[in-house]
């Protein structure tokens, strides 16, 4: 995980697993900037695994941002993240622009 911060924005790049095993560490990194109203941009390109706990953390971050009128933006969704978002149909919850490639079975 790496973080870059400016006066009004924090850029957070999550690397590796976004799972229950890193929940405490990632919860602080996601919630602290939002709780003081700073825009948080979360780069998910290097996420190798996303479980339900990780998804719940992202949903908590979204709810926190809404509650304090801060902005949360998820960017560069990895294949692991896209798979879970598509399987559980949660992309609309986050309001992110996703490009989901057609599955091999749907190609003619």
C-alpha beads as a LAMMPS data file, in Angstrom:
LAMMPS data file: protein, C-alpha beads

108 atoms
107 bonds

1 atom types
1 bond types

-500.0 500.0 xlo xhi
-500.0 500.0 ylo yhi
-500.0 500.0 zlo zhi

Masses

1 110.0

Atoms # bond

1 1 1 0.000 0.000 0.000
2 1 1 1.305 3.432 -0.868
3 1 1 -0.099 6.847 -0.118
4 1 1 0.447 10.312 -1.539
5 1 1 -1.214 13.308 0.046
6 1 1 -1.787 16.939 -0.784
7 1 1 -3.801 19.597 1.005
8 1 1 -7.123 18.454 -0.457
9 1 1 -6.550 14.929 -1.789
10 1 1 -5.064 11.620 -0.750
11 1 1 -4.072 9.065 -3.390
12 1 1 -4.033 5.528 -2.013
13 1 1 -2.735 2.578 -4.034
14 1 1 -3.727 -0.782 -2.584
15 1 1 -1.343 -3.581 -3.521
16 1 1 -1.939 -7.288 -2.973
17 1 1 -4.924 -8.618 -1.098
18 1 1 -7.928 -6.522 -0.096
19 1 1 -9.139 -9.160 2.348
20 1 1 -9.991 -9.815 5.973
21 1 1 -6.292 -10.354 6.724
22 1 1 -5.567 -6.665 6.037
23 1 1 -8.894 -5.220 7.207
24 1 1 -7.579 -3.225 10.176
25 1 1 -4.689 -1.696 8.233
26 1 1 -6.829 -0.821 5.223
27 1 1 -9.782 0.476 7.231
28 1 1 -7.639 3.209 8.780
29 1 1 -6.137 4.139 5.416
30 1 1 -9.575 4.376 3.794
31 1 1 -11.587 6.050 6.558
32 1 1 -9.182 8.558 8.150
33 1 1 -8.838 10.895 5.140
34 1 1 -12.568 10.778 4.427
35 1 1 -13.542 11.486 8.029
36 1 1 -11.891 14.915 7.793
37 1 1 -13.444 15.662 4.413
38 1 1 -10.411 15.043 2.199
39 1 1 -10.962 13.639 -1.321
40 1 1 -9.686 10.059 -1.509
41 1 1 -8.667 8.425 -4.771
42 1 1 -8.119 4.678 -4.385
43 1 1 -6.106 2.921 -7.093
44 1 1 -7.167 -0.731 -7.257
45 1 1 -4.946 -1.797 -10.183
46 1 1 -2.638 -3.923 -8.017
47 1 1 -5.338 -5.680 -5.970
48 1 1 -4.835 -9.417 -6.439
49 1 1 -7.754 -10.646 -4.317
50 1 1 -10.958 -9.086 -2.993
51 1 1 -13.126 -10.906 -0.468
52 1 1 -16.405 -9.883 1.144
53 1 1 -14.605 -8.154 4.002
54 1 1 -12.618 -6.076 1.529
55 1 1 -15.788 -5.223 -0.343
56 1 1 -17.445 -4.216 2.932
57 1 1 -14.504 -1.898 3.650
58 1 1 -14.949 -0.215 0.279
59 1 1 -18.680 0.126 0.943
60 1 1 -17.985 1.592 4.400
61 1 1 -15.621 4.098 2.800
62 1 1 -18.330 5.079 0.309
63 1 1 -20.911 5.514 3.086
64 1 1 -18.432 7.512 5.176
65 1 1 -17.682 9.788 2.241
66 1 1 -21.395 10.372 1.689
67 1 1 -22.025 11.056 5.374
68 1 1 -19.352 13.758 5.620
69 1 1 -19.798 15.017 2.054
70 1 1 -16.291 13.976 1.044
71 1 1 -15.406 12.396 -2.286
72 1 1 -14.287 8.814 -2.802
73 1 1 -13.141 7.698 -6.220
74 1 1 -12.124 4.132 -7.054
75 1 1 -9.895 3.912 -10.120
76 1 1 -8.022 1.343 -12.215
77 1 1 -9.999 -1.687 -11.037
78 1 1 -7.939 -4.879 -11.284
79 1 1 -9.397 -8.059 -12.822
80 1 1 -9.928 -9.433 -9.288
81 1 1 -11.940 -6.355 -8.307
82 1 1 -13.915 -6.346 -11.544
83 1 1 -14.802 -10.004 -11.071
84 1 1 -16.287 -9.408 -7.610
85 1 1 -18.046 -6.171 -8.641
86 1 1 -19.604 -7.946 -11.616
87 1 1 -20.516 -11.100 -9.662
88 1 1 -22.236 -9.119 -6.897
89 1 1 -23.523 -6.331 -9.152
90 1 1 -22.189 -3.535 -6.920
91 1 1 -20.630 -1.164 -9.454
92 1 1 -23.663 1.130 -9.335
93 1 1 -23.324 1.429 -5.551
94 1 1 -19.926 3.045 -6.027
95 1 1 -20.901 5.055 -9.092
96 1 1 -17.627 4.191 -10.802
97 1 1 -17.063 4.015 -14.493
98 1 1 -16.072 0.423 -15.180
99 1 1 -15.100 -1.272 -18.369
100 1 1 -15.938 -4.936 -18.029
101 1 1 -14.674 -7.046 -20.892
102 1 1 -17.103 -9.594 -22.306
103 1 1 -16.580 -13.108 -21.046
104 1 1 -15.049 -15.602 -23.487
105 1 1 -18.357 -17.494 -23.622
106 1 1 -20.200 -14.417 -24.914
107 1 1 -17.801 -13.819 -27.795
108 1 1 -19.175 -15.019 -31.097

Bonds

1 1 1 2
2 1 2 3
3 1 3 4
4 1 4 5
5 1 5 6
6 1 6 7
7 1 7 8
8 1 8 9
9 1 9 10
10 1 10 11
11 1 11 12
12 1 12 13
13 1 13 14
14 1 14 15
15 1 15 16
16 1 16 17
17 1 17 18
18 1 18 19
19 1 19 20
20 1 20 21
21 1 21 22
22 1 22 23
23 1 23 24
24 1 24 25
25 1 25 26
26 1 26 27
27 1 27 28
28 1 28 29
29 1 29 30
30 1 30 31
31 1 31 32
32 1 32 33
33 1 33 34
34 1 34 35
35 1 35 36
36 1 36 37
37 1 37 38
38 1 38 39
39 1 39 40
40 1 40 41
41 1 41 42
42 1 42 43
43 1 43 44
44 1 44 45
45 1 45 46
46 1 46 47
47 1 47 48
48 1 48 49
49 1 49 50
50 1 50 51
51 1 51 52
52 1 52 53
53 1 53 54
54 1 54 55
55 1 55 56
56 1 56 57
57 1 57 58
58 1 58 59
59 1 59 60
60 1 60 61
61 1 61 62
62 1 62 63
63 1 63 64
64 1 64 65
65 1 65 66
66 1 66 67
67 1 67 68
68 1 68 69
69 1 69 70
70 1 70 71
71 1 71 72
72 1 72 73
73 1 73 74
74 1 74 75
75 1 75 76
76 1 76 77
77 1 77 78
78 1 78 79
79 1 79 80
80 1 80 81
81 1 81 82
82 1 82 83
83 1 83 84
84 1 84 85
85 1 85 86
86 1 86 87
87 1 87 88
88 1 88 89
89 1 89 90
90 1 90 91
91 1 91 92
92 1 92 93
93 1 93 94
94 1 94 95
95 1 95 96
96 1 96 97
97 1 97 98
98 1 98 99
99 1 99 100
100 1 100 101
101 1 101 102
102 1 102 103
103 1 103 104
104 1 104 105
105 1 105 106
106 1 106 107
107 1 107 108
